[in-house]
Amino acid sequence: MSVEPAPFPPGLLSAFVARANPMSTLALGASGVIATVGGAPRLRRRLLEMGLVPGVSVTLVRRAPLGDPLEFTVRGYHLSLRAAEAAVIGLLA
């Protein structure tokens, strides 16, 4: 069973994109909703294929002692990303 993210109403997303914070700055245990996915085309495609699409909720579970990598919960699974990869994803907290 596939769970589709709730789409943003037209115009609403663009109003919030300017307020989006990088996913790498999320506080431990905090959650947010993905607003944008940027980066180089290959990285962006890989992130989208992993389920990091606008409208999906993510939670920061763990941060490595030196700050990299970061572990997130996305759609019921745990995903680890480098801080630089997480920085290209804009979140609404």
C-alpha positions as CSV (number, residue, x, y, z in Angstrom):
1,M,0.0,0.0,0.0
2,S,1.5,3.3,-1.1
3,V,0.9,6.5,0.9
4,E,0.8,9.6,-1.2
5,P,1.7,13.0,0.4
6,A,-1.1,15.5,0.7
7,P,-0.7,18.0,-2.1
8,F,-0.4,21.7,-1.3
9,P,-3.1,23.9,-2.6
10,P,-2.0,26.0,-5.6
11,G,-0.3,29.2,-4.5
12,L,0.1,28.1,-0.9
13,L,3.4,26.3,-1.5
14,S,5.0,29.3,-3.1
15,A,4.0,31.5,-0.1
16,F,5.8,29.1,2.3
17,V,8.9,28.2,0.1
18,A,10.5,31.5,1.1
19,R,10.2,30.5,4.8
20,A,11.6,27.0,4.2
21,N,14.7,26.1,6.3
22,P,17.3,23.6,5.3
23,M,16.6,20.1,6.6
24,S,20.2,19.9,8.0
25,T,19.3,22.6,10.6
26,L,16.4,20.6,12.1
27,A,16.6,20.2,15.8
28,L,17.0,16.7,17.3
29,G,13.5,15.1,17.7
30,A,11.8,17.9,15.7
31,S,9.7,17.4,12.6
32,G,9.0,19.3,9.5
33,V,7.2,19.0,6.1
34,I,9.3,19.0,2.9
35,A,8.6,22.1,0.8
36,T,11.4,22.0,-1.8
37,V,14.0,19.6,-3.0
38,G,17.0,21.2,-4.8
39,G,20.5,20.3,-5.6
40,A,22.3,19.0,-8.6
41,P,20.0,17.0,-11.0
42,R,21.5,13.6,-10.1
43,L,21.2,14.3,-6.3
44,R,17.7,15.8,-6.6
45,R,16.5,12.7,-8.6
46,R,18.0,10.4,-6.0
47,L,16.4,12.2,-3.1
48,L,13.0,12.2,-4.9
49,E,13.4,8.4,-5.6
50,M,13.9,7.8,-1.9
51,G,10.6,9.4,-1.1
52,L,11.7,12.9,-0.1
53,V,9.0,14.8,-2.0
54,P,7.1,17.9,-1.1
55,G,4.4,17.4,1.4
56,V,6.1,14.5,3.2
57,S,6.8,14.7,7.0
58,V,10.3,14.0,8.3
59,T,11.7,13.8,11.8
60,L,15.4,14.1,12.9
61,V,16.1,11.0,15.0
62,R,19.9,11.1,15.5
63,R,22.9,13.2,14.7
64,A,26.4,11.7,14.6
65,P,28.9,13.1,17.2
66,L,30.6,15.2,14.6
67,G,27.3,16.3,13.0
68,D,27.5,14.2,9.9
69,P,25.5,12.0,8.9
70,L,22.0,12.7,10.1
71,E,19.3,10.1,10.6
72,F,15.7,10.9,9.7
73,T,12.4,9.1,9.8
74,V,10.6,9.4,6.5
75,R,7.4,7.5,5.6
76,G,8.1,4.9,8.3
77,Y,11.7,4.1,7.5
78,H,15.0,5.4,8.8
79,L,17.2,7.3,6.3
80,S,20.7,8.6,6.8
81,L,21.9,11.6,4.8
82,R,25.0,13.7,4.8
83,A,24.5,17.2,6.1
84,A,25.3,18.6,2.7
85,E,22.6,16.5,1.1
86,A,20.1,17.4,3.7
87,A,20.9,21.1,3.2
88,V,19.4,21.1,-0.3
89,I,15.9,20.1,1.1
90,G,13.7,22.9,2.3
91,L,11.5,22.2,5.3
92,L,8.6,23.9,6.9
93,A,8.9,23.3,10.6
